[in-house]
Amino acid sequence: MLLHISDAQYCYEIMLRAIENRIRLVGQSQMLGRFLMLLRSLVPQLYVHLEEEELEANKWAVSWLQWLLCRELPFDCCLRLWDAYIAAPKGYGFELHIFVCLAILDTCQTDLIELEQPELLAFLQHLPTLDMDRILNQAQLLYRSVKF
C-alpha cells in the first residue's frame, strides 16, 4: 500500500497517462459503447432502469471510465484499484477496469433500482465505500464470462 500522498499522486498520474493513451487508441465513444453493451448484457435489469429513468451515460459513465473512478469512490477504494491495475499484466488492468465498473453496478443494483433519476445520478457520482477485493473478484468473473 502507498505510504505518502505524493506516492499516490505519482501513481495516479502514471495511470491517467496510460488511460489517456488507451482512449486515444480506442476512442472514448467506442469505449463507452462497449461498456454500455456489456452493461445491457451483464446487468440487464439495471440497464433497463437507467433507460427508464432517462439517465444519460455521458453524465456518469464517461467519468467512471476516463478517471478510473477516482472522482466517485473514496480514496482508499481507489488505491486498492490502482494497486490491482498496476500489478496486472500489461494492458489487462485497463481491460479489467470496465468490468470493475460493471461489478460495482451489479453489487449496487438493488439500491440503484430503487432510486429515481436525480438520486440515481447522485449515487453514481458519489459511490459508498465498497469491498474492493470482492469487486475485483467479481470483475474477473465477469471478464472471464465474456472472454470465454
KOLROTI-615042 format. One record per residue (C-alpha): residue number from 1; residue in three letters; x, y, z. Coordinates in nm, 2 decimals, decimal comma, always signed. Example, Ala and Ser with C-alpha at 12.3 -4.5 7.8 and 13.67 -1.06 7.14 Angstrom:
+------+------+--------+--------+--------+
| resi | resn |      x |      y |      z |
+------+------+--------+--------+--------+
|    1 |  Ala |  +1,23 |  -0,45 |  +0,78 |
|    2 |  Ser |  +1,37 |  -0,11 |  +0,71 |
+------+------+--------+--------+--------+
This chain:
+------+------+--------+--------+--------+
| resi | resn |      x |      y |      z |
+------+------+--------+--------+--------+
|    1 |  Met |  +0,00 |  +0,00 |  +0,00 |
|    2 |  Leu |  +0,12 |  +0,35 |  -0,07 |
|    3 |  Leu |  +0,26 |  +0,54 |  +0,22 |
|    4 |  His |  +0,25 |  +0,90 |  +0,11 |
|    5 |  Ile |  +0,01 |  +1,13 |  -0,07 |
|    6 |  Ser |  +0,30 |  +1,21 |  -0,32 |
|    7 |  Asp |  +0,33 |  +0,84 |  -0,40 |
|    8 |  Ala |  -0,04 |  +0,81 |  -0,46 |
|    9 |  Gln |  -0,03 |  +1,12 |  -0,68 |
|   10 |  Tyr |  +0,26 |  +0,99 |  -0,88 |
|   11 |  Cys |  +0,09 |  +0,65 |  -0,94 |
|   12 |  Tyr |  -0,24 |  +0,83 |  -1,04 |
|   13 |  Glu |  -0,05 |  +1,04 |  -1,29 |
|   14 |  Ile |  +0,10 |  +0,73 |  -1,45 |
|   15 |  Met |  -0,24 |  +0,56 |  -1,46 |
|   16 |  Leu |  -0,40 |  +0,87 |  -1,62 |
|   17 |  Arg |  -0,13 |  +0,89 |  -1,88 |
|   18 |  Ala |  -0,18 |  +0,53 |  -1,97 |
|   19 |  Ile |  -0,56 |  +0,56 |  -1,98 |
|   20 |  Glu |  -0,54 |  +0,87 |  -2,20 |
|   21 |  Asn |  -0,32 |  +0,68 |  -2,44 |
|   22 |  Arg |  -0,57 |  +0,40 |  -2,44 |
|   23 |  Ile |  -0,86 |  +0,64 |  -2,50 |
|   24 |  Arg |  -0,66 |  +0,79 |  -2,80 |
|   25 |  Leu |  -0,61 |  +0,44 |  -2,94 |
|   26 |  Val |  -0,96 |  +0,30 |  -2,88 |
|   27 |  Gly |  -1,17 |  +0,62 |  -2,87 |
|   28 |  Gln |  -1,39 |  +0,74 |  -2,60 |
|   29 |  Ser |  -1,72 |  +0,68 |  -2,78 |
|   30 |  Gln |  -1,61 |  +0,32 |  -2,87 |
|   31 |  Met |  -1,51 |  +0,26 |  -2,50 |
|   32 |  Leu |  -1,84 |  +0,40 |  -2,38 |
|   33 |  Gly |  -2,03 |  +0,19 |  -2,64 |
|   34 |  Arg |  -1,86 |  -0,13 |  -2,53 |
|   35 |  Phe |  -1,93 |  -0,05 |  -2,17 |
|   36 |  Leu |  -2,30 |  +0,01 |  -2,24 |
|   37 |  Met |  -2,32 |  -0,31 |  -2,45 |
|   38 |  Leu |  -2,17 |  -0,51 |  -2,16 |
|   39 |  Leu |  -2,40 |  -0,34 |  -1,91 |
|   40 |  Arg |  -2,70 |  -0,43 |  -2,12 |
|   41 |  Ser |  -2,60 |  -0,79 |  -2,14 |
|   42 |  Leu |  -2,45 |  -0,85 |  -1,79 |
|   43 |  Val |  -2,67 |  -0,63 |  -1,57 |
|   44 |  Pro |  -2,99 |  -0,61 |  -1,78 |
|   45 |  Gln |  -3,24 |  -0,51 |  -1,51 |
|   46 |  Leu |  -3,02 |  -0,21 |  -1,41 |
|   47 |  Tyr |  -2,97 |  -0,12 |  -1,77 |
|   48 |  Val |  -3,35 |  -0,11 |  -1,83 |
|   49 |  His |  -3,39 |  +0,10 |  -1,51 |
|   50 |  Leu |  -3,13 |  +0,35 |  -1,63 |
|   51 |  Glu |  -3,31 |  +0,38 |  -1,96 |
|   52 |  Glu |  -3,65 |  +0,42 |  -1,80 |
|   53 |  Glu |  -3,51 |  +0,70 |  -1,58 |
|   54 |  Glu |  -3,36 |  +0,86 |  -1,89 |
|   55 |  Leu |  -3,02 |  +0,88 |  -1,73 |
|   56 |  Glu |  -2,76 |  +0,95 |  -2,00 |
|   57 |  Ala |  -2,44 |  +0,76 |  -1,97 |
|   58 |  Asn |  -2,24 |  +1,08 |  -2,05 |
|   59 |  Lys |  -2,35 |  +1,22 |  -1,72 |
|   60 |  Trp |  -2,17 |  +0,94 |  -1,52 |
|   61 |  Ala |  -2,01 |  +0,66 |  -1,72 |
|   62 |  Val |  -1,76 |  +0,87 |  -1,91 |
|   63 |  Ser |  -1,61 |  +0,99 |  -1,58 |
|   64 |  Trp |  -1,61 |  +0,64 |  -1,45 |
|   65 |  Leu |  -1,41 |  +0,51 |  -1,75 |
|   66 |  Gln |  -1,19 |  +0,81 |  -1,80 |
|   67 |  Trp |  -1,09 |  +0,90 |  -1,45 |
|   68 |  Leu |  -1,07 |  +0,54 |  -1,31 |
|   69 |  Leu |  -1,35 |  +0,61 |  -1,05 |
|   70 |  Cys |  -1,13 |  +0,85 |  -0,86 |
|   71 |  Arg |  -1,40 |  +1,11 |  -0,86 |
|   72 |  Glu |  -1,67 |  +0,87 |  -0,74 |
|   73 |  Leu |  -1,50 |  +0,63 |  -0,49 |
|   74 |  Pro |  -1,34 |  +0,70 |  -0,15 |
|   75 |  Phe |  -0,96 |  +0,74 |  -0,17 |
|   76 |  Asp |  -0,89 |  +0,40 |  -0,01 |
|   77 |  Cys |  -1,10 |  +0,22 |  -0,26 |
|   78 |  Cys |  -0,92 |  +0,40 |  -0,54 |
|   79 |  Leu |  -0,58 |  +0,30 |  -0,40 |
|   80 |  Arg |  -0,69 |  -0,07 |  -0,40 |
|   81 |  Leu |  -0,80 |  -0,05 |  -0,76 |
|   82 |  Trp |  -0,48 |  +0,12 |  -0,87 |
|   83 |  Asp |  -0,28 |  -0,14 |  -0,69 |
|   84 |  Ala |  -0,46 |  -0,41 |  -0,89 |
|   85 |  Tyr |  -0,43 |  -0,23 |  -1,22 |
|   86 |  Ile |  -0,06 |  -0,17 |  -1,18 |
|   87 |  Ala |  +0,00 |  -0,53 |  -1,07 |
|   88 |  Ala |  -0,19 |  -0,67 |  -1,37 |
|   89 |  Pro |  -0,02 |  -0,79 |  -1,68 |
|   90 |  Lys |  +0,03 |  -0,52 |  -1,94 |
|   91 |  Gly |  -0,30 |  -0,40 |  -2,08 |
|   92 |  Tyr |  -0,52 |  -0,62 |  -1,86 |
|   93 |  Gly |  -0,56 |  -0,36 |  -1,59 |
|   94 |  Phe |  -0,74 |  -0,12 |  -1,82 |
|   95 |  Glu |  -0,94 |  -0,40 |  -1,97 |
|   96 |  Leu |  -1,04 |  -0,51 |  -1,62 |
|   97 |  His |  -1,15 |  -0,15 |  -1,53 |
|   98 |  Ile |  -1,46 |  -0,18 |  -1,75 |
|   99 |  Phe |  -1,55 |  -0,50 |  -1,56 |
|  100 |  Val |  -1,48 |  -0,33 |  -1,22 |
|  101 |  Cys |  -1,73 |  -0,07 |  -1,32 |
|  102 |  Leu |  -1,98 |  -0,34 |  -1,41 |
|  103 |  Ala |  -1,91 |  -0,53 |  -1,09 |
|  104 |  Ile |  -1,98 |  -0,21 |  -0,89 |
|  105 |  Leu |  -2,31 |  -0,16 |  -1,07 |
|  106 |  Asp |  -2,41 |  -0,52 |  -1,02 |
|  107 |  Thr |  -2,32 |  -0,50 |  -0,65 |
|  108 |  Cys |  -2,52 |  -0,18 |  -0,60 |
|  109 |  Gln |  -2,80 |  -0,28 |  -0,83 |
|  110 |  Thr |  -3,06 |  -0,34 |  -0,56 |
|  111 |  Asp |  -3,01 |  +0,01 |  -0,42 |
|  112 |  Leu |  -2,99 |  +0,17 |  -0,76 |
|  113 |  Ile |  -3,31 |  +0,03 |  -0,89 |
|  114 |  Glu |  -3,50 |  +0,19 |  -0,60 |
|  115 |  Leu |  -3,38 |  +0,54 |  -0,70 |
|  116 |  Glu |  -3,52 |  +0,79 |  -0,94 |
|  117 |  Gln |  -3,31 |  +1,00 |  -1,18 |
|  118 |  Pro |  -3,17 |  +1,28 |  -0,95 |
|  119 |  Glu |  -3,09 |  +1,04 |  -0,66 |
|  120 |  Leu |  -2,96 |  +0,78 |  -0,91 |
|  121 |  Leu |  -2,71 |  +1,03 |  -1,06 |
|  122 |  Ala |  -2,60 |  +1,15 |  -0,72 |
|  123 |  Phe |  -2,54 |  +0,78 |  -0,61 |
|  124 |  Leu |  -2,34 |  +0,71 |  -0,92 |
|  125 |  Gln |  -2,13 |  +1,03 |  -0,88 |
|  126 |  His |  -2,06 |  +0,96 |  -0,51 |
|  127 |  Leu |  -2,03 |  +0,59 |  -0,45 |
|  128 |  Pro |  -2,01 |  +0,44 |  -0,10 |
|  129 |  Thr |  -1,72 |  +0,26 |  +0,04 |
|  130 |  Leu |  -1,72 |  -0,09 |  -0,11 |
|  131 |  Asp |  -1,52 |  -0,41 |  -0,05 |
|  132 |  Met |  -1,28 |  -0,36 |  -0,34 |
|  133 |  Asp |  -1,14 |  -0,72 |  -0,31 |
|  134 |  Arg |  -1,49 |  -0,85 |  -0,36 |
|  135 |  Ile |  -1,55 |  -0,61 |  -0,65 |
|  136 |  Leu |  -1,22 |  -0,71 |  -0,82 |
|  137 |  Asn |  -1,30 |  -1,08 |  -0,78 |
|  138 |  Gln |  -1,65 |  -1,02 |  -0,93 |
|  139 |  Ala |  -1,49 |  -0,82 |  -1,21 |
|  140 |  Gln |  -1,26 |  -1,10 |  -1,30 |
|  141 |  Leu |  -1,55 |  -1,34 |  -1,31 |
|  142 |  Leu |  -1,74 |  -1,11 |  -1,54 |
|  143 |  Tyr |  -1,44 |  -1,07 |  -1,76 |
|  144 |  Arg |  -1,39 |  -1,44 |  -1,79 |
|  145 |  Ser |  -1,76 |  -1,50 |  -1,87 |
|  146 |  Val |  -1,74 |  -1,26 |  -2,16 |
|  147 |  Lys |  -1,39 |  -1,37 |  -2,29 |
|  148 |  Phe |  -1,46 |  -1,74 |  -2,29 |
+------+------+--------+--------+--------+
